[in-house]
Amino acid sequence: MKFVCQSSVLRAEIELANSFASSKNSLSISSNVLLEANNDALTIKASDQKMGFSSIVPVSIMVPGATTVYCEKLSQLLKNIPETEIEVSEENGNLTIKPSDGGDSFLINIKTIEASKFPEMMQIDESLYFSLTQRDFFDMVDKTSFAVADEDSRHFLTGVYMEKKDDNLVLVATDGKRLSYVCRHFEQNIPDFIPAIIPTKFLSLMKSIGTGEGLFSIGVKEGFIFSEIGNRTIYSGLIQGPYPAYEKVIPKGLINTCVLKKEDAEKAISLISILVESKSKRLYIDLSENKITFSSENTDFGESKQSVPAAYSGPDVRMSFNCQLLLTPIKKMDSEYMKIMFNKPSSAMIFTSEPEKDYLFVLMPMQIQ
């Protein structure tokens, strides 16, 4: 095998592939990346058996062929060579990288494992793919993925749940204390698919591969999710288990409503959080007519309080929240005003934009002490 390409082109693909290769055992074939040169294109593949990556980039091929090489080391080496055109060749169990102009500024030899030992990659029928706008889907991921659980005992809550609802796409995440929900309509047609619990690592890698502009494709088949973004295809095993009936968690018929500027809430919570108790992170919210007051407990460091205007005409109430759990979803709202809806200060509450859009957040208050 022998081909010529720009070092930056190969570096970018190998760096992405390294996120999908296994890092547990450097001697395992799953720690290697497959390089397959044929028909003036280089196909690059990596898989740790749970996730997979492949991309196709144009190169100038002199001798077709295929081999595998330890992905992490190759990535590190490519990061440390000059931006130049390189010649990559494989012979007698070694991959050689050097300047294509015959210069001697660098020479790399790295051992290989034959391509025939590389595992089969998962595949999906093209008919199962559907297209979405990157910007909208990635925004949905931002608004939900932070709310997943990080406890192994509730493995099915460690991913983002995706389903089709009517003609809309729904993403949901919850850790049992909070729930983040987006139901969004896309101009593109969304076919019926099997609801899926998607690992957050896969969603993060999808965003890193995407540009945030234009369309990408996504497809679900039993146990796996696939995505095509440009010249790259990635896939991951899905999280198995029954997802909670999330719609039952979203409270209905809420009678009390408070509307305030989102920026006011952000600044007040950020200020109060500096002096909250470090373990409980308890923040108090007091609602009274046309005013909302944020405050902390009196701790060894002191206490703080800030009141801001709010449109509220219900009974005076005091609520308590974990300030960290409250601040993140408020920052995700893309509106000038936000709304808090509740029945009583001890029951689940909804936080959403005002006017309401397609995103809401459900949070259980802490017990008042």
N, C-alpha and C positions, 0 to 999 in steps of 0.2 A: 504493500500500500504506500502511495506517495501522493501528496497534494500540496498546493500552495494557497495561502490565504493571508489576510491581515491578522496580526496577532490580537488586535482588539476584538475582532469578530469571534474568534475562537474563545478568547478569554470570557466574553460575556455569556456565551452559551454554557461553558464548563462551570462557571460560577453558579448559574442557575441549576444546572444538573446536580451540583454538589449538595444542594438542599434536599434532593430526593435519593441520593445514594446513602447506603448504610455507613455509619461512622463507628459502629461497635467493634468491627473486626477488620483490620486492614488487609488481611489475607483472604477474606471472603470475596467471592465474585460480585456480591451485591454492593461492595464498596468501590467497584470499578465502574467506569463509564464506557459504553460501547461507542466506538468510532467506526462508521461504515461509509467508505468512499465509493460512489458509483454514479455514473451519468451526470457528471459535473455538479454533484451535490454531496454534501457531507451530512449524514444522519447521525444524530447524537442521542443516545438513550441512557437513562439511569433509573434504577429501581431498588427500593429496599424491601420489596415484596408486598408492602402495604400501600405505597405510593409509587407513581411512575412519571417520568418526564421524557419527552422526545421532541426534537426540533430538526428542521432541515434548513441548511444554509448553503448558498452557492459557493463553490470553490473551484479552483482549477486542478483537475485530477490528471496525474501522469500515469499512475498505476492504481487500478481499482483494488479494493481489498477491505478487510475489517479486522479489528482487534479491540481489546479492552485494556484500560490502564487505571491505576488507582486514582480516583477522581479528586480527592482532597489534595494530594500532592501535585497533580497536574494543575489544579486551580491555583495553588500557591506559586508554582513555577511561572505560570503565565502572567501572574500579577507583577512579577519582578523582571520581566524582560522588556526591552524597548518597544515602542509603538512602531512596528515595521512589518513588512511582508515576510512571512516565514515559510519554510519548507518543512513539512511534517512527513516522516516516513517510518515504516515499521519493517524490521527484518531481524530474524533470528532471536525473537523474544525481547526485542528492545524497540522502544519508540524514540526516534531522534527528532529534535527540534533545533533548527538553525536558521540564520538569515538566508533568504532565497537568492540573494545576490552573490552568494559564495563567500561572504565575509566571515571573519572569525571572532566577531565581538562576543558571541556566546555559543555554547553547544550544550544541549541537554540530552541525556540518555536515561530513560526510565523504563523499568521492566514491565512487560505486558503479560496478560493471560489470554489464551486464544478465544476468539469470539464465539466459538461453538458452545462454550460453557456458560455464556450469558443467558439468564433465564428468559422465558417467554414473557412478553409484555401483555397486559390486559388490553382488550379491544372492545369497542362498542359499535353497534350498527349505526351508520350515519343517519338513518331515519329517526333515531332517538334524540338527536341534537335539536335544540331550538336556540334562536338568537335573542340576545338582550343588549341593551346599551350598557357599556362598561360603567359610565358615570353613575347611572341610577342604581345598578346592582351593587357596586362598591359602596355607595352611600348607605344602602340598606344593611350591608355587612357592618359598616361603622356604627350604625345605630343599634345593633343587636349583639354583636360578638362579645362586647365587654361584659355582658350580663350572664355568660355561661358559668356553670359550676366548675370548681377546680378540685373536687373531691372524688377520688377513685370509687368510693362506695356508691356514688350515684353517677355511674359512667355515662348513662344515657342523657344526662344533663350537661355533659362537657362539650357538646357541639351545638350548632345552630340548626334549628328545625326549619325545613323548607317544604312548602306544599303549594298547590294551586287551589285557589278559592274563587269560585265563579270564573271570571276572566282575569283575575289578579294573581300576582305572586306574593306569597306571605313568607316572611322570615320571623322566627321567634327564638328568643333565648331566655332562659330562667335558671336561677340557682336555688329556687325554693323560697327565697326572701324577696326577690324582685323579678320582674318580667318586662322584657323589652319586645315591642311588637311593631312590625311594619307591614302594611298591606298596600301594595302599589300596582297601579295599572301601567302596562307597557304598550307602546304602539305596536310592537311586534306580537305576533300570535304565540300564545303559550299552549302547547298541547297538554293533554293529561299525562301525568307521570307519577311514579311511585313516590310518596312522601319520603323525605330523607333527613337524617341527622348528620350534618356535615362537620367533620373535625375543623376546629378553628385554624389549625396549622395549614390545612389545605386552602382555606379562604385567604389567609395571610399571604401564602405563596402565589395564589391567583392574582392578588392585588399587586404584588411585586413584579409579576410578569407583565401585567397589563399596563396600558398607558393612561387609562381613565377616559380615553376618547374613542369614539366609534363603537362598533359592535363586537361581541364575542359570542361563542357558542357554548352551551352547557347541555349535558345529557345525563340521565340517571338510568341505570339498569340494576337488577337485583344485587344489592351489596356494594355497589360502586358508583362513584360520580366522576364524570369526565368533563374537561373543558378544553376548547380550542381557542387560542388567542394568537392571531397572526400565524406565524410558522411553527408555533409550539403547541403541543398537546400534553396535558397533565391529567392524572387521575389519582383517586384515593379510595381506599376502603371506607365505607360508611360506618358510623357508630350504630351498633345493634341494640335493640331494646325498645320497649313501648314508651313513646313520648307522652307526657301528661296531657290531659284534656285542657289545654291552655285557655280555651275560650271560657271555661267555667271559672278561671282565676280572675278574669277581667270583670270587675264589678259593674253592675248595670243599675240604672235608675237612681243615680246619685243626685242628691237634692241641694248640696252646698257647693258653691263655685266661687273661687277667688282668682282674679286676673291681675297680673302685674307685669312690669317690664322684665324680660328675660335677663337683660344686662344687670338690672338692680339685684335680682336674685343671685346671679353668679358672683357679683362683687361682695354681697353681704355674706354669702356662705364661705367664700374664700377668706374673708376677714375673720369670721367667727371661728373657722376651723383651725386657725393658728393657736388658739388657746383652749380647744376642746380637750377633754381627758383622752390620753393616748390610747387606752385600751378600748373603751366603749365608743369613742368618737361621737359622743352624743351631742346633738344640736337641737335646740328647742325652737319651735315656731309658734308664735302667738298671733292669732287672728282676731281682729276687732274691726269695727266699722271703718272702712276705707283705709285700713292700715294693716301691715304685716310686719312683725318684729322677729328677727333672728337673734338668738342669744346662746351663750355657752354656760356650762356650770362653773361655779367658783372652784378653781383648781389651785394647785401650788403656784402656778404661774399667773393666776389672776382670772378675770372674766371679761367678756366683751358682749356688746349688744348693738344692733343696728336696726332701725325702723325705716321702711320705705312705703310709699303710697301704693294702695291696691284697691281694686274695685271689689268690695265685699260687703254684704249686708246681712250676713247670717249671725248666729249666736257667737259670743266670745268663746274661743276654744284654744287649748294648748295641745301641741303635738310634739313628738320627739322622733328624730331620725338619726341614722348614721350619716354623718355629713359627707363621707366619701361616696356612699351609695347614692346620695341625692345629687351631688354636684355633677357627676359624669353625664347622666342623661339630660340634664338641663343644658349642658354645653352642646349636646348633639342637636338640639332643636334649632332649626333654621328659620326663625321668625323673630319679630321685635317683641312680641308679647307671649306669655305663657299662661297656662290655666291649671289650677289645682281643683280637682273635684272629689268630693267625699260625702259620706253619710254621717259618720261619727269619727272622732279623733283616734279611736282604737281599731278602726277597720281599714282594709286596703284602700289606697287612694290612687287616682289617676293623675299623672302629670302629662300635659300635652301642649301643643302650640295653640295660640289663639290668633286668628281663627284656626280651627282644627284642620290638620292635614292628614297624612296617612301614617303618622307615627305617634305611639303612646307608650308610656312607661307606668308600670304598676309597682308600688312599693308599700310594704307593710310598715307601719310606724313601730317604734320601740315602745315598751311600756314606760309610762310616766313614773318617775321615782319621786 
